[in-house]
Amino acid sequence: MTLPSTYADRNCSLARTLEVVGERWTLLIVRDAFFGVRRFGDFAAQLGIPRAVLTDRLKSLVREGVFTRDDGTGGAVEYRLTAKGVELWPVLRALMTWGDAFYSPAGAKRVFRHERDGGPIDRDGRCATCGSAVPVPETVLETGPGFEPEDRGEDPVSAAIDGPRRLLDPVKLPR
């Protein structure tokens, strides 16, 4: 449930931000977009989200300028993060780091490396090898020591994002 609309009128950037990304499922949809998910059916399969909820969240994210909706050939629709959406990466990275610290005793579920030199990326988004701030497109996602694959049968979306991959690269599945 969204916050009452009166929060958007208050002098609080956090309340305004939560109006956009604070609903259940929204940050998971955004996370999966960073992992390369772009199509409605792939979001639905990966997240197990009710289709009506997914429709609502995607419409909201497009309306707020976090995603674009691209109507491709043959009726294929893709959702892509905008520059505004990509700016959410440090927030997601911080929340994942916090979750790993407090809810993943076996270690990080996912780790991030700098594509250029393979160095691990720290909690502040810097490469431990070269010291540079790593842009999202140069970030490689890998499973970490605390990763536990879910038994979802043959879910090709999960299989695609569970392997090493650059953030924002689209998941390519046979159609």
TAURSUL-V744083 format. One record per pair of residues at least 12 apart in sequence whose ideal C-beta (glycine too) atoms are under 10 Angstrom apart, sorted by the first residue. I is the first residue (numbers start at 1). J is the second residue. D is the distance in Angstrom with one decimal. If there is no record, write none. Layout:
I&J&D ; I&J&D
This chain:
1&22&9.6 ; 1&23&7.3 ; 1&24&8.4 ; 2&18&8.4 ; 2&19&6.3 ; 2&20&9.4 ; 2&22&7.3 ; 2&23&5.8 ; 2&26&9.9 ; 2&60&8.9 ; 3&15&6.5 ; 3&16&9.4 ; 3&18&5.8 ; 3&19&5.8 ; 3&22&6.6 ; 3&23&9.1 ; 4&19&9.6 ; 5&19&7.9 ; 7&19&6.4 ; 7&22&9.6 ; 8&20&9.4 ; 17&88&9.3 ; 17&91&8.6 ; 19&60&9.5 ; 19&64&8.6 ; 20&60&7.5 ; 20&61&7.8 ; 20&63&9.3 ; 20&64&4.9 ; 20&65&9.2 ; 20&66&6.8 ; 20&84&9.6 ; 20&88&9.5 ; 21&57&9.6 ; 21&60&9.3 ; 21&61&8.3 ; 21&64&8.5 ; 21&66&7.5 ; 21&85&9.7 ; 21&88&7.0 ; 21&91&8.0 ; 21&92&9.6 ; 23&53&8.9 ; 23&56&8.6 ; 23&57&6.8 ; 23&60&7.8 ; 24&49&9.3 ; 24&53&8.1 ; 24&57&9.0 ; 25&43&9.4 ; 25&47&6.9 ; 25&49&5.5 ; 25&50&8.9 ; 25&53&6.0 ; 25&54&7.4 ; 25&56&9.1 ; 25&57&5.6 ; 26&53&9.8 ; 26&56&9.8 ; 26&57&5.3 ; 26&58&9.6 ; 26&60&7.6 ; 26&61&7.1 ; 26&66&8.9 ; 27&57&10.0 ; 27&88&8.1 ; 27&91&8.1 ; 27&92&6.6 ; 27&95&7.2 ; 28&43&9.0 ; 28&46&8.8 ; 28&47&5.7 ; 28&49&7.8 ; 28&57&9.3 ; 28&92&9.6 ; 29&43&6.0 ; 29&46&9.4 ; 29&47&7.0 ; 29&49&7.7 ; 29&53&9.7 ; 29&54&7.3 ; 29&57&5.5 ; 29&58&7.1 ; 29&60&9.9 ; 29&61&7.0 ; 29&66&9.4 ; 29&67&8.6 ; 29&79&8.4 ; 30&57&9.3 ; 30&61&7.3 ; 30&66&6.9 ; 30&67&8.3 ; 30&81&7.4 ; 30&85&6.6 ; 30&86&9.9 ; 30&88&5.8 ; 30&89&9.1 ; 30&91&9.0 ; 30&92&6.7 ; 31&46&9.9 ; 31&47&9.4 ; 31&88&9.1 ; 31&89&9.6 ; 31&92&5.5 ; 31&93&9.9 ; 31&95&8.9 ; 31&96&8.0 ; 31&110&9.8 ; 31&161&9.9 ; 32&46&5.6 ; 32&47&6.7 ; 32&49&9.9 ; 32&79&9.9 ; 32&157&8.4 ; 32&161&7.4 ; 32&171&8.9 ; 33&58&9.9 ; 33&61&8.7 ; 33&66&8.8 ; 33&67&6.9 ; 33&79&6.6 ; 33&80&7.3 ; 33&81&5.0 ; 33&85&7.0 ; 33&86&9.4 ; 33&88&9.4 ; 33&167&9.5 ; 33&168&8.1 ; 33&170&9.9 ; 34&81&7.0 ; 34&85&8.7 ; 34&86&8.1 ; 34&88&8.3 ; 34&89&6.5 ; 34&92&6.7 ; 34&93&9.3 ; 34&136&7.2 ; 34&139&8.6 ; 34&141&8.1 ; 34&161&9.7 ; 34&167&5.0 ; 34&168&6.4 ; 35&110&9.0 ; 35&141&6.4 ; 35&157&9.2 ; 35&160&8.7 ; 35&161&4.5 ; 35&162&9.5 ; 35&165&7.4 ; 35&166&9.9 ; 35&167&7.0 ; 35&168&8.6 ; 35&169&9.0 ; 35&171&7.6 ; 36&141&8.8 ; 36&157&9.1 ; 36&160&7.1 ; 36&161&6.3 ; 36&165&6.3 ; 36&166&8.1 ; 36&167&7.6 ; 36&168&6.7 ; 36&169&5.1 ; 36&170&5.2 ; 36&171&4.3 ; 36&172&8.4 ; 37&78&9.6 ; 37&79&8.4 ; 37&157&6.4 ; 37&160&8.6 ; 37&161&7.1 ; 37&170&8.2 ; 37&171&5.5 ; 38&67&9.4 ; 38&70&8.4 ; 38&72&9.8 ; 38&76&9.4 ; 38&77&8.8 ; 38&78&4.1 ; 38&79&5.7 ; 38&80&6.2 ; 38&81&9.3 ; 38&168&9.8 ; 38&170&5.3 ; 38&171&6.9 ; 38&172&9.9 ; 39&72&9.5 ; 39&76&7.1 ; 39&77&6.9 ; 39&78&5.9 ; 39&79&7.6 ; 39&157&9.0 ; 39&170&8.9 ; 39&171&8.1 ; 39&173&8.4 ; 39&175&9.1 ; 40&54&6.7 ; 40&55&7.8 ; 40&58&7.0 ; 40&69&9.7 ; 40&76&9.7 ; 40&77&6.3 ; 40&78&8.8 ; 40&79&7.4 ; 41&54&9.6 ; 41&77&9.7 ; 41&157&8.8 ; 41&173&9.5 ; 41&175&9.8 ; 42&78&9.5 ; 42&79&9.7 ; 42&155&9.7 ; 42&156&8.6 ; 42&157&4.8 ; 42&158&10.0 ; 42&160&8.8 ; 42&161&9.5 ; 42&170&9.6 ; 42&171&6.1 ; 42&173&7.1 ; 43&57&8.9 ; 43&58&7.6 ; 43&79&7.6 ; 43&157&8.4 ; 44&157&9.2 ; 45&152&8.3 ; 45&155&5.9 ; 45&156&8.1 ; 45&157&5.1 ; 45&158&8.0 ; 45&173&9.7 ; 46&152&8.9 ; 46&155&7.2 ; 46&156&9.7 ; 46&157&4.4 ; 46&158&6.2 ; 46&160&9.2 ; 46&161&7.3 ; 46&171&8.7 ; 47&157&9.2 ; 48&150&9.6 ; 48&152&8.2 ; 48&155&9.6 ; 58&77&9.3 ; 58&79&5.9 ; 61&79&7.5 ; 61&81&9.0 ; 61&82&9.3 ; 61&84&9.9 ; 61&85&7.5 ; 62&79&7.3 ; 62&82&9.2 ; 64&82&9.5 ; 64&84&7.9 ; 64&85&9.1 ; 65&82&5.7 ; 65&83&9.1 ; 65&84&5.1 ; 65&85&7.9 ; 66&79&9.5 ; 66&81&7.0 ; 66&82&6.3 ; 66&83&10.0 ; 66&84&5.7 ; 66&85&4.2 ; 66&86&9.3 ; 66&87&9.1 ; 66&88&7.2 ; 67&79&4.7 ; 67&80&6.4 ; 67&81&6.2 ; 67&82&6.5 ; 67&84&9.1 ; 67&85&5.9 ; 68&80&5.2 ; 68&81&8.2 ; 68&82&5.7 ; 68&85&8.7 ; 74&175&9.0 ; 76&175&7.9 ; 78&170&7.6 ; 80&168&8.5 ; 80&170&8.5 ; 81&136&8.8 ; 81&167&9.7 ; 81&168&7.0 ; 86&135&9.1 ; 86&136&5.5 ; 86&137&8.8 ; 86&167&9.1 ; 86&168&7.6 ; 87&136&9.3 ; 88&136&9.9 ; 89&125&7.9 ; 89&135&9.3 ; 89&136&5.1 ; 89&139&8.1 ; 89&167&7.7 ; 89&168&9.5 ; 90&123&9.6 ; 90&124&8.4 ; 90&125&6.2 ; 90&136&9.5 ; 93&110&9.9 ; 93&112&7.3 ; 93&121&8.2 ; 93&122&9.8 ; 93&123&7.2 ; 93&124&8.9 ; 93&125&6.5 ; 93&136&9.6 ; 93&139&8.9 ; 94&123&7.1 ; 94&124&9.1 ; 94&125&9.4 ; 96&108&7.9 ; 96&109&7.3 ; 96&110&6.8 ; 96&111&10.0 ; 96&112&9.0 ; 96&123&9.4 ; 96&144&9.9 ; 97&112&9.9 ; 97&122&9.1 ; 97&123&4.8 ; 97&124&9.6 ; 98&123&9.1 ; 99&146&9.9 ; 100&123&9.6 ; 100&144&7.6 ; 100&145&9.8 ; 100&146&6.6 ; 101&123&9.2 ; 103&146&9.2 ; 104&144&8.3 ; 104&145&8.8 ; 104&146&4.0 ; 104&147&8.9 ; 104&148&9.2 ; 105&146&7.4 ; 106&144&8.7 ; 106&145&5.8 ; 106&146&3.9 ; 106&147&8.5 ; 106&148&8.0 ; 107&144&5.6 ; 107&145&3.5 ; 107&146&4.1 ; 107&147&8.5 ; 108&120&9.9 ; 108&142&9.7 ; 108&143&9.1 ; 108&144&3.7 ; 108&145&6.6 ; 108&146&5.6 ; 108&147&8.0 ; 109&143&7.5 ; 109&144&5.6 ; 109&145&8.8 ; 109&146&5.0 ; 109&147&5.0 ; 109&148&7.7 ; 110&141&5.9 ; 110&142&6.8 ; 110&143&6.2 ; 110&144&5.3 ; 110&146&8.7 ; 110&147&6.6 ; 110&161&9.5 ; 110&162&9.2 ; 111&140&9.0 ; 111&141&7.9 ; 111&142&5.2 ; 111&143&7.6 ; 111&144&4.2 ; 111&145&8.2 ; 111&146&9.6 ; 111&147&8.9 ; 111&164&9.9 ; 112&125&8.5 ; 112&127&9.5 ; 112&134&7.8 ; 112&136&9.9 ; 112&139&5.2 ; 112&140&6.8 ; 112&141&6.1 ; 112&142&7.5 ; 112&144&9.2 ; 112&167&8.0 ; 113&127&8.2 ; 113&128&9.4 ; 113&129&9.1 ; 113&134&8.7 ; 113&138&9.5 ; 113&139&7.5 ; 113&140&4.6 ; 113&141&8.3 ; 113&142&6.4 ; 113&164&8.3 ; 113&166&9.9 ; 114&126&8.9 ; 114&127&3.9 ; 114&128&8.4 ; 114&129&6.6 ; 114&130&6.8 ; 114&132&7.5 ; 114&133&10.0 ; 114&134&4.9 ; 114&135&9.6 ; 114&138&6.2 ; 114&139&7.2 ; 114&140&7.4 ; 115&127&9.7 ; 115&134&8.1 ; 115&135&9.6 ; 115&137&8.2 ; 115&138&4.6 ; 115&139&7.0 ; 115&140&5.0 ; 115&166&6.2 ; 115&167&9.4 ; 116&129&8.8 ; 116&130&7.2 ; 116&132&8.3 ; 116&134&8.3 ; 116&138&6.1 ; 116&140&9.7 ; 117&129&4.8 ; 117&130&5.4 ; 117&132&9.1 ; 117&134&9.8 ; 117&138&9.8 ; 118&140&8.1 ; 119&131&8.8 ; 119&132&9.1 ; 119&134&8.5 ; 120&142&9.7 ; 121&133&9.4 ; 121&134&5.3 ; 121&138&9.4 ; 121&139&6.4 ; 121&140&8.8 ; 122&134&9.5 ; 125&139&8.3 ; 127&139&9.6 ; 134&167&9.8 ; 135&167&9.4 ; 136&166&9.1 ; 136&167&5.3 ; 136&168&6.1 ; 137&166&6.7 ; 137&167&6.8 ; 137&168&5.7 ; 137&169&8.4 ; 138&166&7.6 ; 138&167&8.5 ; 139&165&9.9 ; 139&166&6.8 ; 139&167&4.6 ; 139&168&8.4 ; 140&164&6.0 ; 140&165&6.9 ; 140&166&5.5 ; 140&167&7.6 ; 140&169&9.6 ; 141&161&7.5 ; 141&162&9.3 ; 141&163&8.9 ; 141&164&6.9 ; 141&165&5.6 ; 141&166&7.4 ; 141&167&5.9 ; 141&169&9.5 ; 142&162&9.4 ; 142&163&8.2 ; 142&164&4.8 ; 142&165&8.3 ; 143&161&9.7 ; 143&162&6.0 ; 143&163&7.9 ; 143&164&8.1 ; 147&162&7.7 ; 149&162&6.4 ; 150&162&9.3 ; 156&171&8.4 ; 156&172&9.9 ; 156&173&5.1 ; 156&174&7.9 ; 157&171&6.1 ; 157&173&7.0 ; 158&171&9.9 ; 159&171&9.6 ; 159&173&9.2 ; 160&172&7.3 ; 160&173&6.6
